[in-house]
Amino acid sequence: MPDKKAFTLMEVLIAILLFFSASFALIKVQQSIMAHLQKARKQSTLLPLATPLLTLPVDALRAKEEPLYRYVRFPKLRDDEIFFLKQTRLKASRAKPKRETLFETLKYNVWPVTVTRKNAGIRFIRITP
């Protein structure tokens, strides 16, 4: 039986197929990771802007975009800070409350609240008695 000195065409084609399928899978994983990072980046920049809306009463949360300047008031603001607050528009919407009971005596409402800006959104839960 002669010694095998080279690869056959079938072996080469299978190796190329395996290489390209592994490369394709890695590219898909990278795209997925990048999409999740972009979403996390948008949410992380939205989080500090959304905190003034969370201090509002639940009845004040409406599903329309309003400037952040309406909710944030400080005694001393520079012109560029006022301009930023007037240009930043957020939309806070609330869903219908869900009545919950804790320890069979404490009843409270759970309000799902969503704060959005452009394509980013963050979901919060407000709890009221």
C-alpha positions, 0 to 999 in steps of 0.5 A: 500500500503506497504512502499518502503524500498529499491531501485529496480534493475532498479533504481540501473542500471540507476544510475550506467549508469548515473554515468559512462556516466557523468564520461566518459564525464568529462574524455573527457573534461579533455583530450580536455583541456589537448590537448589545453594546450599542443598546447598552451605551444608549441606555447608559446615556439615557439613565442620568437624563431619566432620573428627574422624571422618576421623581414625578408623580405617576399622574404627571407621566404622559406619553408625549415628548417634553424638554428636560428643562421643564422638570430640572430647575437649579438656581444657577445654570449656565447658558449652555446647560439651559440650552442642553436641557431645553434641547433634550426631549424625553418621553415618559409613558406609563402602563396600567397599574397592577395591584399586588399584595404583600404579606396578605395585608400590604396592598400596592400598585406597580406601574410600569414606566418607560422613558424613551429618547430617540431610539433608546428606552429604559423601563422602570417600575414605580410602586405606589400605595 
